[in-house]
Amino acid sequence: MIHLLYTKATPEQVRDMLQVFHKYIKLAIDIERCVLAGGGSQHADSEFALLESGSNNDDIWGADWNPFTQELLYDAFLNIRPALGNRSTILSDPTIRSKMAFVVSEFLEGVEP
C-alpha cells in the first residue's frame, strides 16, 4: 500500500508500506515540497502518487528505506536523469541526498513497524 506523507508516519503506515518487500520500503521523495510517498512494488508507484498530488517531476527522487536498520539507499531507476546531471540509478548529488535524508529523518526515522 502506498502512503503519501506530509508528517511523521505512524507504525501502522510503516507496516502497510512494508507489505510488498517486508524488509524495506521503496520511496519517492519530493525534495522541494518535503513530501514522501512509500510502498508499492516500484519507485514509480510512489512517484505517480507524488505527481498526482501536485509534485514537479524534476523534484522527485527515489530511494529504499530499511526501517529495521534505519538505512537509506539512494538507488532507483527514477534517479536516471541525465538532463539533471544524474546518469545512474544511484543518486550522486550530495545536496539532493541531504534533502532526502532530512525528509526521511522527519517522517520515518525511529518509527517502529
C-alpha positions in Angstrom: 0.0 0.0 0.0 1.3 3.4 -0.9 1.1 6.2 1.6 1.7 9.9 0.9 3.3 11.5 4.0 3.4 15.2 4.9 4.2 14.4 8.6 5.7 11.6 10.7 4.5 8.2 9.8 2.6 6.0 12.2 3.7 2.5 12.9 0.6 1.3 11.0 1.6 3.3 7.9 5.1 1.8 8.0 3.7 -1.7 8.3 1.4 -1.0 5.3 4.4 0.2 3.3 6.3 -2.9 4.2 3.7 -5.3 2.8 5.4 -5.7 -0.6 9.1 -6.4 0.4 8.8 -6.9 4.1 12.4 -5.8 4.8 12.5 -2.4 3.1 10.2 0.3 1.5 10.6 1.8 -1.9 10.3 5.6 -1.6 9.9 8.6 -3.8 10.6 12.0 -2.3 9.7 15.4 -3.5 12.7 17.4 -2.1 11.1 20.8 -2.8 7.7 20.2 -1.2 9.1 17.8 1.5 6.6 15.1 0.8 7.3 11.4 0.9 5.5 8.6 -0.8 6.3 5.0 0.1 5.2 1.5 -0.6 4.3 -0.3 -3.8 6.4 -2.7 -5.9 8.3 0.1 -7.8 9.6 3.5 -7.0 7.4 4.7 -10.0 4.3 3.8 -8.0 5.2 6.3 -5.3 6.4 8.8 -8.0 3.0 8.6 -9.6 1.3 9.4 -6.2 3.5 12.4 -5.8 2.8 13.6 -9.3 -1.0 13.2 -8.7 -0.6 15.3 -5.5 1.0 18.2 -7.5 4.7 17.5 -7.4 7.0 18.5 -10.2 8.8 15.5 -11.8 12.2 17.2 -11.6 11.8 17.4 -7.8 11.2 13.7 -7.2 14.0 11.3 -6.4 13.9 7.6 -5.4 15.5 5.6 -2.6 14.9 2.5 -0.4 14.4 2.7 3.3 15.0 -0.1 5.8 13.1 0.7 9.0 14.9 -2.1 10.9 18.4 -0.8 10.3 17.3 2.9 9.6 19.4 2.7 6.4 18.6 4.9 3.3 19.9 3.6 0.0 19.8 6.2 -2.9 19.3 3.7 -5.7 16.3 3.8 -8.0 15.6 3.7 -11.7 13.8 7.0 -11.5 17.1 8.6 -10.5 18.4 8.2 -14.0 18.1 11.8 -15.1 20.9 12.8 -17.4 19.3 16.2 -18.0 19.5 16.9 -14.3 23.1 15.6 -14.0 22.4 12.1 -12.7 23.4 9.4 -15.2 23.0 6.4 -12.9 20.4 4.7 -10.7 22.5 5.8 -7.7 21.9 9.4 -6.8 25.3 11.2 -6.7 24.4 14.8 -5.8 25.2 15.4 -2.1 22.7 18.3 -1.9 19.8 16.2 -3.1 20.9 13.3 -0.8 20.9 15.7 2.1 17.4 16.9 1.3 16.2 13.4 1.0 17.8 12.3 4.3 16.2 15.3 6.0 12.7 14.2 4.8 13.3 10.6 5.8 14.5 11.5 9.2 11.5 13.8 9.8 8.9 11.2 8.6 10.3 7.7 9.1 13.3 7.7 11.4 12.6 6.0 14.7 9.1 4.7 13.7 8.8 1.1 14.8 6.9 -1.1 12.4 
